[in-house]
Amino acid sequence: MKIIRKKKVIQPNNESKGRGGIIFLIILGLLFGYGYISLKKEEAEWEAQMEQYRLENRRRTELSEFKAREEKRKKKEGQRSNSSSSSSSSSYDEGSDDAYFGDYDENRYDNDENYRDGVDDMLDELGE
């Protein structure tokens, strides 16, 4: 007589099917989200630092250009005769400043030689 043994098959509990996979995916999603947010925050900080650097660099460039214009203006003033009055010097400065900001007085340009020189010199420097 042959004895047949029945194999007992252990079946998983239906309640736990797939729970481990879902929990794993949730944890993976949270980690990914945290990493993405951290990356975006670092990018924003980097962009802010680069913008600050560009602004400072532009300001330094403008300051050095201004100093170069001032040195050139002073050099021209030194070449002029010593008999010119301080009012003519201020007239030249006003013309130069007005031309730099793009708004000079055309009537004064026609009637004041020192103002005209300041405007012309600045427009030459600006390439206009």
SVG drawing of the C-alpha trace seen along z (x, -y; Angstrom):
<svg xmlns="http://www.w3.org/2000/svg" viewBox="-7 -134 55 136">
<polyline fill="none" stroke="black" stroke-width="0.4" points="0.0,0.0 1.3,-3.3 0.9,-6.3 0.3,-9.5 1.1,-12.5 -0.6,-15.7 1.6,-18.7 0.4,-21.6 0.7,-24.8 1.1,-27.9 -0.8,-30.8 -0.1,-34.4 -2.6,-36.4 -4.7,-38.3 -4.5,-41.4 -0.8,-41.8 -0.6,-41.3 1.2,-44.3 1.5,-46.3 5.2,-46.1 5.6,-47.2 3.3,-50.2 5.1,-51.3 8.4,-51.0 7.0,-53.1 5.8,-55.7 9.1,-55.9 10.9,-56.1 8.6,-58.9 9.2,-60.9 12.9,-60.6 12.7,-61.6 10.5,-64.6 12.9,-65.7 15.9,-65.5 14.1,-67.4 13.1,-70.2 16.6,-70.4 18.0,-70.7 15.6,-73.4 16.5,-75.3 20.2,-75.1 19.6,-76.2 17.6,-79.3 20.4,-80.2 23.0,-79.8 21.0,-82.0 20.7,-84.7 24.4,-84.6 25.2,-84.9 22.8,-87.8 24.5,-89.5 27.9,-88.9 26.7,-90.3 25.3,-93.5 28.5,-94.0 30.6,-93.5 28.5,-95.9 28.8,-98.5 32.6,-98.1 32.7,-98.5 30.6,-101.6 32.7,-103.1 36.0,-102.5 34.5,-104.0 33.4,-107.0 36.8,-107.4 38.4,-107.2 36.0,-109.9 36.8,-112.1 40.6,-111.7 40.2,-112.5 38.1,-115.6 40.6,-116.8 43.4,-116.3 41.6,-118.4 40.9,-121.0 44.6,-121.1 45.5,-121.6 43.1,-124.6 44.4,-128.0 44.7,-128.8 42.6,-131.9 39.4,-130.0 37.1,-130.7 35.5,-128.1 32.1,-128.8 33.4,-127.6 34.6,-124.5 31.3,-123.9 29.6,-124.6 31.7,-121.9 30.9,-119.5 27.2,-120.2 27.3,-119.7 29.2,-116.4 26.7,-115.2 23.7,-116.2 25.0,-114.4 25.8,-111.3 22.2,-111.1 20.9,-111.9 19.2,-115.2 21.2,-118.3 19.9,-121.8 20.0,-122.7 19.7,-126.4 22.6,-126.4 24.5,-124.1 24.2,-126.8 25.2,-129.7 27.7,-128.3 31.0,-127.1 32.1,-125.3 28.8,-123.5 29.0,-122.5 32.5,-121.2 31.4,-119.1 28.4,-117.7 30.5,-117.0 33.3,-115.2 30.8,-113.0 28.9,-112.1 32.3,-111.2 33.1,-109.0 29.7,-107.3 30.1,-106.8 27.0,-108.8"/>
</svg>
